[in-house]
Amino acid sequence: QVQLVESGGGLVQAGVSLRLSCAASGRTFSRLTMAWFRQAPGKEREFVAAIRWGGILTRYSDSVKGRFTISSDDAKNTAYLQMNSLKHEDTAVYYCAADPNVGGNIEERNEYTYWGQGTQVNVSS
């Protein structure tokens, strides 16, 4: 089992930056793909960003591309989501996800076995 713990959420004004962290513990894998998803009230959980082990691949949703940056520290089994120029529509619960066997569908929720409990991000307009 892998436990994921997110941190860094909060209430901020539009235009500012915020950084989320996701620490993985428990069973460790040498090659872990980590991702961020988010879910706004009344909406489906959607893909935000993902990174393969070693940073060999990153992927972003169109809605955050150019504003958000995903990174990872493989030695610490921790992933980060740097969110710049936040907008009101970025308000959501942000979830960290991980799996050692993610294939080509890196944006699909079903590819990920392990999930964190989520951290709330509120962006006031």
Secondary structure as UniProt FT lines:
FT   STRAND          2..7
FT   STRAND          10..13
FT   TURN            14..15
FT   STRAND          18..26
FT   STRAND          33..39
FT   TURN            41..42
FT   STRAND          46..51
FT   HELIX           53..55
FT   STRAND          58..60
FT   TURN            62..67
FT   STRAND          68..73
FT   HELIX           74..76
FT   STRAND          78..83
FT   HELIX           88..90
FT   STRAND          92..99
FT   TURN            100..101
FT   TURN            106..107
FT   HELIX           109..111
FT   STRAND          114..115
FT   STRAND          119..124
//
